[in-house]
Amino acid sequence: MNVLVYLVPAALGLGLVGLVAFLWSLKSGQYEDLDGAALRILRDDDLKDEGTRS
């Protein structure tokens, strides 16, 4: 029963850290462009022209 004195505050602390990290990611714009990364993988801008190889 004495272990709950340590586990409950530890669980609450970790939950608070997770909540703060999530709120920080929202504020810093991590979730602004959800479709951009999905569409960026389909672009072939980084490929060089394969017809000019010798």
A tleap script that builds the chain and sets N, CA, C and O, in Angstrom:
source leaprc.protein.ff14SB
mol = sequence {
  NMET ASN VAL LEU VAL TYR LEU VAL PRO ALA
  ALA LEU GLY LEU GLY LEU VAL GLY LEU VAL
  ALA PHE LEU TRP SER LEU LYS SER GLY GLN
  TYR GLU ASP LEU ASP GLY ALA ALA LEU ARG
  ILE LEU ARG ASP ASP ASP LEU LYS ASP GLU
  GLY THR ARG CSER
}
set mol.1.N position { 0.827 -1.200 0.000 }
set mol.1.CA position { 0.000 0.000 0.000 }
set mol.1.C position { 0.872 1.265 0.000 }
set mol.1.O position { 0.472 2.305 -0.522 }
set mol.2.N position { 2.056 1.159 0.587 }
set mol.2.CA position { 2.943 2.314 0.621 }
set mol.2.C position { 3.512 2.638 -0.762 }
set mol.2.O position { 3.944 3.763 -1.016 }
set mol.3.N position { 3.508 1.642 -1.651 }
set mol.3.CA position { 4.038 1.882 -2.986 }
set mol.3.C position { 3.138 2.842 -3.767 }
set mol.3.O position { 3.607 3.504 -4.693 }
set mol.4.N position { 1.869 2.925 -3.413 }
set mol.4.CA position { 0.963 3.855 -4.084 }
set mol.4.C position { 1.354 5.304 -3.838 }
set mol.4.O position { 1.040 6.179 -4.645 }
set mol.5.N position { 2.028 5.560 -2.741 }
set mol.5.CA position { 2.495 6.914 -2.444 }
set mol.5.C position { 3.489 7.370 -3.514 }
set mol.5.O position { 3.600 8.563 -3.798 }
set mol.6.N position { 4.211 6.409 -4.106 }
set mol.6.CA position { 5.178 6.742 -5.148 }
set mol.6.C position { 4.588 6.607 -6.546 }
set mol.6.O position { 4.900 7.403 -7.432 }
set mol.7.N position { 3.742 5.609 -6.747 }
set mol.7.CA position { 3.234 5.334 -8.091 }
set mol.7.C position { 2.189 6.341 -8.565 }
set mol.7.O position { 2.187 6.718 -9.736 }
set mol.8.N position { 1.317 6.772 -7.689 }
set mol.8.CA position { 0.272 7.715 -8.100 }
set mol.8.C position { 0.873 9.059 -8.512 }
set mol.8.O position { 0.519 9.563 -9.578 }
set mol.9.N position { 1.765 9.667 -7.719 }
set mol.9.CA position { 2.378 10.919 -8.194 }
set mol.9.C position { 3.234 10.729 -9.445 }
set mol.9.O position { 3.302 11.620 -10.291 }
set mol.10.N position { 3.891 9.566 -9.567 }
set mol.10.CA position { 4.690 9.318 -10.768 }
set mol.10.C position { 3.787 9.234 -11.998 }
set mol.10.O position { 4.124 9.777 -13.050 }
set mol.11.N position { 2.651 8.562 -11.876 }
set mol.11.CA position { 1.721 8.452 -13.004 }
set mol.11.C position { 1.136 9.817 -13.358 }
set mol.11.O position { 1.016 10.160 -14.535 }
set mol.12.N position { 0.778 10.583 -12.353 }
set mol.12.CA position { 0.249 11.931 -12.615 }
set mol.12.C position { 1.308 12.828 -13.238 }
set mol.12.O position { 1.007 13.621 -14.130 }
set mol.13.N position { 2.537 12.707 -12.778 }
set mol.13.CA position { 3.626 13.509 -13.341 }
set mol.13.C position { 3.892 13.164 -14.794 }
set mol.13.O position { 4.073 14.054 -15.625 }
set mol.14.N position { 3.918 11.861 -15.107 }
set mol.14.CA position { 4.143 11.455 -16.496 }
set mol.14.C position { 2.988 11.877 -17.398 }
set mol.14.O position { 3.199 12.260 -18.549 }
set mol.15.N position { 1.778 11.807 -16.874 }
set mol.15.CA position { 0.631 12.281 -17.649 }
set mol.15.C position { 0.703 13.769 -17.908 }
set mol.15.O position { 0.362 14.232 -18.996 }
set mol.16.N position { 1.140 14.511 -16.926 }
set mol.16.CA position { 1.293 15.957 -17.085 }
set mol.16.C position { 2.386 16.293 -18.090 }
set mol.16.O position { 2.237 17.220 -18.887 }
set mol.17.N position { 3.486 15.540 -18.054 }
set mol.17.CA position { 4.564 15.758 -19.030 }
set mol.17.C position { 4.062 15.474 -20.444 }
set mol.17.O position { 4.370 16.222 -21.372 }
set mol.18.N position { 3.293 14.402 -20.613 }
set mol.18.CA position { 2.728 14.086 -21.926 }
set mol.18.C position { 1.766 15.152 -22.413 }
set mol.18.O position { 1.758 15.493 -23.596 }
set mol.19.N position { 0.952 15.680 -21.500 }
set mol.19.CA position { 0.014 16.740 -21.867 }
set mol.19.C position { 0.748 18.013 -22.272 }
set mol.19.O position { 0.366 18.670 -23.240 }
set mol.20.N position { 1.785 18.358 -21.545 }
set mol.20.CA position { 2.576 19.555 -21.871 }
set mol.20.C position { 3.268 19.380 -23.217 }
set mol.20.O position { 3.320 20.321 -24.009 }
set mol.21.N position { 3.802 18.183 -23.489 }
set mol.21.CA position { 4.445 17.935 -24.777 }
set mol.21.C position { 3.441 18.028 -25.925 }
set mol.21.O position { 3.762 18.560 -26.987 }
set mol.22.N position { 2.245 17.519 -25.721 }
set mol.22.CA position { 1.214 17.601 -26.753 }
set mol.22.C position { 0.796 19.045 -26.998 }
set mol.22.O position { 0.655 19.464 -28.147 }
set mol.23.N position { 0.599 19.803 -25.932 }
set mol.23.CA position { 0.212 21.210 -26.097 }
set mol.23.C position { 1.323 22.010 -26.753 }
set mol.23.O position { 1.048 22.909 -27.548 }
set mol.24.N position { 2.576 21.698 -26.434 }
set mol.24.CA position { 3.702 22.376 -27.083 }
set mol.24.C position { 3.715 22.066 -28.577 }
set mol.24.O position { 3.963 22.957 -29.390 }
set mol.25.N position { 3.450 20.806 -28.950 }
set mol.25.CA position { 3.460 20.454 -30.363 }
set mol.25.C position { 2.312 21.134 -31.109 }
set mol.25.O position { 2.468 21.495 -32.276 }
set mol.26.N position { 1.177 21.313 -30.462 }
set mol.26.CA position { 0.077 22.055 -31.087 }
set mol.26.C position { 0.457 23.506 -31.303 }
set mol.26.O position { 0.203 24.071 -32.367 }
set mol.27.N position { 1.072 24.112 -30.286 }
set mol.27.CA position { 1.421 25.531 -30.362 }
set mol.27.C position { 2.528 25.793 -31.387 }
set mol.27.O position { 2.551 26.850 -32.017 }
set mol.28.N position { 3.443 24.835 -31.554 }
set mol.28.CA position { 4.551 25.049 -32.477 }
set mol.28.C position { 4.205 24.705 -33.916 }
set mol.28.O position { 5.052 24.845 -34.798 }
set mol.29.N position { 2.969 24.254 -34.178 }
set mol.29.CA position { 2.527 24.050 -35.548 }
set mol.29.C position { 2.854 22.692 -36.128 }
set mol.29.O position { 2.944 22.561 -37.348 }
set mol.30.N position { 3.034 21.686 -35.309 }
set mol.30.CA position { 3.358 20.363 -35.810 }
set mol.30.C position { 2.212 19.740 -36.601 }
set mol.30.O position { 2.450 18.883 -37.452 }
set mol.31.N position { 0.992 20.149 -36.341 }
set mol.31.CA position { -0.174 19.540 -36.983 }
set mol.31.C position { -0.828 20.473 -38.002 }
set mol.31.O position { -2.001 20.294 -38.331 }
set mol.32.N position { -0.107 21.442 -38.494 }
set mol.32.CA position { -0.670 22.421 -39.424 }
set mol.32.C position { -0.927 21.826 -40.810 }
set mol.32.O position { -1.997 22.037 -41.381 }
set mol.33.N position { 0.034 21.092 -41.350 }
set mol.33.CA position { -0.065 20.611 -42.726 }
set mol.33.C position { -0.019 19.085 -42.736 }
set mol.33.O position { 1.029 18.490 -42.984 }
set mol.34.N position { -1.155 18.464 -42.466 }
set mol.34.CA position { -1.190 17.010 -42.397 }
set mol.34.C position { -1.122 16.363 -43.774 }
set mol.34.O position { -0.573 15.270 -43.910 }
set mol.35.N position { -1.666 17.011 -44.793 }
set mol.35.CA position { -1.665 16.437 -46.134 }
set mol.35.C position { -0.357 16.696 -46.875 }
set mol.35.O position { -0.041 15.986 -47.829 }
set mol.36.N position { 0.392 17.684 -46.459 }
set mol.36.CA position { 1.624 18.028 -47.163 }
set mol.36.C position { 2.638 16.906 -47.162 }
set mol.36.O position { 3.233 16.612 -48.200 }
set mol.37.N position { 2.848 16.272 -46.023 }
set mol.37.CA position { 3.821 15.180 -45.950 }
set mol.37.C position { 3.344 13.979 -46.749 }
set mol.37.O position { 4.155 13.280 -47.358 }
set mol.38.N position { 2.056 13.733 -46.756 }
set mol.38.CA position { 1.528 12.595 -47.505 }
set mol.38.C position { 1.679 12.815 -49.009 }
set mol.38.O position { 1.936 11.865 -49.749 }
set mol.39.N position { 1.525 14.030 -49.457 }
set mol.39.CA position { 1.651 14.315 -50.883 }
set mol.39.C position { 3.093 14.541 -51.300 }
set mol.39.O position { 3.434 14.354 -52.468 }
set mol.40.N position { 3.942 14.940 -50.371 }
set mol.40.CA position { 5.339 15.219 -50.677 }
set mol.40.C position { 6.065 13.950 -51.108 }
set mol.40.O position { 6.986 14.017 -51.923 }
set mol.41.N position { 5.671 12.805 -50.580 }
set mol.41.CA position { 6.328 11.554 -50.942 }
set mol.41.C position { 6.034 11.170 -52.389 }
set mol.41.O position { 6.796 10.416 -52.993 }
set mol.42.N position { 4.940 11.679 -52.950 }
set mol.42.CA position { 4.559 11.319 -54.311 }
set mol.42.C position { 5.244 12.177 -55.368 }
set mol.42.O position { 5.282 11.799 -56.539 }
set mol.43.N position { 5.785 13.320 -54.972 }
set mol.43.CA position { 6.447 14.196 -55.941 }
set mol.43.C position { 7.792 13.609 -56.337 }
set mol.43.O position { 8.461 12.967 -55.529 }
set mol.44.N position { 8.179 13.833 -57.580 }
set mol.44.CA position { 9.471 13.349 -58.048 }
set mol.44.C position { 10.375 14.514 -58.437 }
set mol.44.O position { 11.103 14.440 -59.427 }
set mol.45.N position { 10.327 15.581 -57.661 }
set mol.45.CA position { 11.150 16.753 -57.946 }
set mol.45.C position { 12.636 16.456 -57.781 }
set mol.45.O position { 13.468 17.074 -58.446 }
set mol.46.N position { 12.972 15.530 -56.913 }
set mol.46.CA position { 14.376 15.280 -56.644 }
set mol.46.C position { 15.017 14.332 -57.650 }
set mol.46.O position { 16.231 14.130 -57.613 }
set mol.47.N position { 14.232 13.749 -58.541 }
set mol.47.CA position { 14.790 12.857 -59.545 }
set mol.47.C position { 15.400 13.662 -60.678 }
set mol.47.O position { 14.827 14.653 -61.132 }
set mol.48.N position { 16.540 13.237 -61.118 }
set mol.48.CA position { 17.190 13.895 -62.245 }
set mol.48.C position { 16.632 13.324 -63.540 }
set mol.48.O position { 16.031 12.250 -63.546 }
set mol.49.N position { 16.830 14.042 -64.627 }
set mol.49.CA position { 16.364 13.580 -65.930 }
set mol.49.C position { 17.133 12.327 -66.316 }
set mol.49.O position { 18.347 12.371 -66.513 }
set mol.50.N position { 16.426 11.215 -66.423 }
set mol.50.CA position { 17.097 9.939 -66.720 }
set mol.50.C position { 17.447 9.805 -68.189 }
set mol.50.O position { 18.198 8.896 -68.543 }
set mol.51.N position { 16.943 10.659 -69.058 }
set mol.51.CA position { 17.246 10.579 -70.473 }
set mol.51.C position { 18.614 11.128 -70.817 }
set mol.51.O position { 19.079 10.902 -71.935 }
set mol.52.N position { 19.284 11.834 -69.927 }
set mol.52.CA position { 20.580 12.445 -70.232 }
set mol.52.C position { 21.749 11.579 -69.776 }
set mol.52.O position { 22.903 11.999 -69.864 }
set mol.53.N position { 21.460 10.374 -69.290 }
set mol.53.CA position { 22.569 9.493 -68.867 }
set mol.53.C position { 23.326 9.006 -70.084 }
set mol.53.O position { 22.749 8.818 -71.155 }
set mol.54.N position { 24.637 8.800 -69.910 }
set mol.54.CA position { 25.439 8.314 -71.033 }
set mol.54.C position { 25.735 6.841 -70.915 }
set mol.54.O position { 26.402 6.274 -71.780 }
savepdb mol mol.pdb
quit
